[in-house]
Amino acid sequence: MSVRPCRSVLYMPGSNARAIEEARSLAADALSLDLEDAVAPDAKQIARQQVCDAVRAGGFGKREIFIRVNATDTPWGADDLAAAAAAAPDAILVPKISTPEELEGIGRRLDALGTAPKTRVWAMMETPLAMLNARDIAAARSPGTRLAGFVMGTNDLAKDTKAKILPGRAPMLPWLMTCIAAARAYELDIVDGVYNDIGNAQGFARECAEARDLGFDGKTLIHPSQIEPCNAAFSPTPEEVENARKIIAAFDLPENSDKGVVRIDGRMVERLHAEMARRTVAIAEAIAQSASV
């Protein structure tokens, strides 16, 4: 099983060339070079050029590189998409996706631009309509749309719904779980939204743990100081890896090859847990390999 960890996705303002350069040495699993919210209107053009030049130059190691473009209905969206397509990042992160038709249109545009096959599309899930259409948006996953993942845009979602962002995020839990269910049903990755209070380390750690327990693959970040605790929260613990290896070994025994349930340390463990265990080990191995580079 081959997996690519996506525990930490750090937004980097595309207008800050120094920050982009420093990002090459940060321990984030992915970098989202931002042309949208983090960039003022009068800096959009220079940000686009700097980001695309940086992506073409490479040097980011095993970090997955996203370019977050402006929405297609903005004055910058079409040029952003064309420039990002030419730069060929790992993924283009598209804001304000609310319907599957929008994804299909972006897919057609990327094909017309001759975009490299490796470049995928991730959708920002951040509008009330997106919450209502989450299943249909996820179901649009196909070679044509290139859809590979969801990113929760919780700040925009709060603004548009008037929901408050509270500890525990009770007002948003139905939407978060709806998007997680849609992503899992159609084999998409999904990462949580940002935590705004950079100075509240305890609150950030709590929200990372909550997001992990909800089923997110990782979390988007707004400051490098958030990378280490985020990676820790979304990494399997040594005990979890040891237990996973034990489950795998038990089901790999010849005498258990046709069994749906086996007994391990006094517990009855189903074969589905072996599948989960293999993913846990694969993630741990991928994290270890990334750390060694």
N, C-alpha and C positions, 0 to 999 in steps of 0.2 A: 504494500500500500504506500503510495506516494502522496504526501500532503505538504502544503506550504503554510507555515504558521502566519497568522494575521492577527496577532495579539494586540499590537500597537500600531496605529496608523496616525502619524503625526502630520498635521497641517503645517505647511511652510508658506509664508507669503511670497508670491512670485516676484514681487517688486523688490525684495531684499536679497540681493545677489550674495552677500556675505553669509546670510543664514542658509541659503541653499548650499553653498560651499561647505559650511560646517556640518550640514546634514549628512554628508558622505561618511562621517565617522560616528554618527549617533547609532544607538542600539535598537532603534525602532525596526519592526518587521517590515513596515511600509512607510513611504513618504508620499503625502498628497500635496504636490506643488500647486499652489492655489492661485487661480486667476479671478476668483469670484469674490466672496465676502471679505477676504483679507486685503483686497487691493482697491484703492480709491479709483474713481472713474478716470482721473487724469493720469493715472499710472498704469492703466490697463494695457496699453500697447507695449510699453517697455517691459512690463511683467511677462507678457506673452513671449516676447523675444528672448528674455533671459531664461525663462523656464524651458523653452524648446531647445535653446542652445545647450543648456545644462543636461537635458535628457539625451541629446545626441552625443554629447561629450562622454557620458557614462561615468564610470568610477564610483558607482553606488553599491558595489558588491552584490550581495544576495538580496538586498532590500528590494521589495516590490515598489515600483514607481508609478504613481497615479498622477495624472494632470486633471485637476478639477477646473472645468471650463465654466463660462457663464451660460446661463440658460439660453435656449435657442431663440426665445422671443425677446432677447435683449439686443442692444446695438452691437454687442461684442460676440454674441454666441456663434454666429456662422464663421467668423474669422478665427475664433478660438478653436472650433472643431477642426477646421482645415489645418491650422498650424499644429495642433496636437496630433492629428492623424499623420502628418509628415514626420513628426518627431519620433513616432512609434514607441510610446511608453508601454508598460505592461498593461495599463488600464486607463481609460478616460472616465472620469467621474462626472456624471451629468446631473445637475440640480433639477429640482422641481418636476421630477417625473411623476405624472398623475394617471396616465393611461397607457395601455400596451401599444396603442397606435403611435404614441410619441417615440417609444423605443424602436418600433419598426421603421419609422421615418429616419431616425438617427442611424440605424443599421444600413439603410439604403444609401444614405449620404456617405457613410464611411466606406462602403463598397465602391461608390462612384469616385471617391478620392484615392482609391487604390491603397487603402490602409493595410498595413502588415497584418497577416493572419494572427500573429501573437497578441495583438492589442485587443483587449476585452473591454466591455462596458460595465460599469457599476452605476447603479441608480440611487440617487439621494431620495429617500422616502421621508418627505417633510411637508406634505400638504394634506389637508383633510380628505381630499378626493383620493389621494394615494392610499390612505388607510382603508377607504371603502373598496378600492380596487386592488388591494395587495395581492390577492390570489391571481387575478388576471394578469397583473404585471409580472409576477413570478412565472406564470405559465407561458409568457412570451419568450422564455429562454429558448434559443435556437441558434444555429450557426448564423442566421440572418441578422439577429439582434445583437449577438455577441455577449448577451447578458451573463455575468458571472457572479454578481453579488449585490447586496443592498447595504447602504449606509444610512443609519437613522439621523435625520436632521431635527433633533429635538428642540432646538431654539426656534427654528421657523415654525415647527409644529405647534409649539406653545403660543407663539405670536398669533397664528392664524385661527387657533381653536379657543384662545383665551384661557387655556388650561395653565395652572400654576406649576412651576417646577419646584417640587418639594422633596425633602429627604424621603427616600423610598419610592418617589415618583408614582404614587397611587393613581393620580388622574390619567397617567399615560400608560399604565400597565396593560390595559386591553389592547392598545395600539401596538405596543412593543411585542406582545405575544402574538398578535395577529400577523405581524411581519415576520416574526421568527417561524411561525407555523408555515407561512407561505414559502419562505426561503427553504425550509427543510423539505417541504413537499416536492419542491422542484430542484433540489440539490444545489442551492446557491449558498455562498458564504454570506454572513451578515455580521456587521459590526455596529456597536452602540454609538450613540451621539456623544458630544463632548461634555465635560464637566467644567463649568465656568469659573469656579472659585479656586484659582491657582494656589492661593495661600492656605487652603484648607486640606491639608494632606490626609487627615483622618476621614473627612467626608469623601474625598476622592477614592481612598482605599475601600471605603464601604460601598460606594457605587460600583466600583470595579467588581467587587465580590458579588454584588447583587446581579450585575449584568452577566457574569459568568454563570451564576446559578440559574438565571432565566434561560440560558442556552446560547448567548452570543459567542461568536468566535473571538472577539476582541473589542477594542474601543478606540474611537477617534480621540486625538489629543490636541491640545493647543499650546503646550509648552514642553520643552525637553525634560524638565524635572518630573513630568508625569510618566516618562517611559519606563523607568525601572519598576516602580510599583505596579504599573499596568502589566508588564511582562510577567511579573511574579504572580499576579492574580490569575492570569490566563494560562499559566504553565502547569502541567501535571506535577504534583508533588512526588518526591522519591517513593513515598509509601504507595501512592496511586499507581506509579509505574511498576513497582514490585508486585503489587496485587494483580495488575493487568497481565504481567508476564506469567504469573502463576495460573491465571485462568486460561491463557493461551496454551500453556504447557499441558494442562489437564485435558483440554479438548483435542490436543494433538496426539494424545496417547492412542495407540491402535485400538485398544479395547473401548475407547470412547468415540470412535469415528462415526458411529451411527446413532449416538445418543443426543437427545435434545436437552437433557438436563444431567448434570453431574454434581456430586457432593464435594465441596472444597472447604476444608477447615470447619466442618459442621454446617455449612450453608449450602442450600440448593441453588445452583447457578445455571441459568439457561444459556443456550447457544447464542442468543442475541447478545448476551453479555460478552461473549468471546469476540464478536464483531466490534463491540464498543471498545474492548480491551486492545484489539489490534490498532484501532485508531489512536488510542491513548499512547501506545508505544511508538507509533509512527510519528506522532506530533513531538513526543519527547526526543526522538532521534533527530528529527529535523531541526529542532531548537538547538540541540547539542552541536549539530553540524554547522549551523549558522554562527554559533558562538565561537567556533574554532577558526572561522575565516578572518 
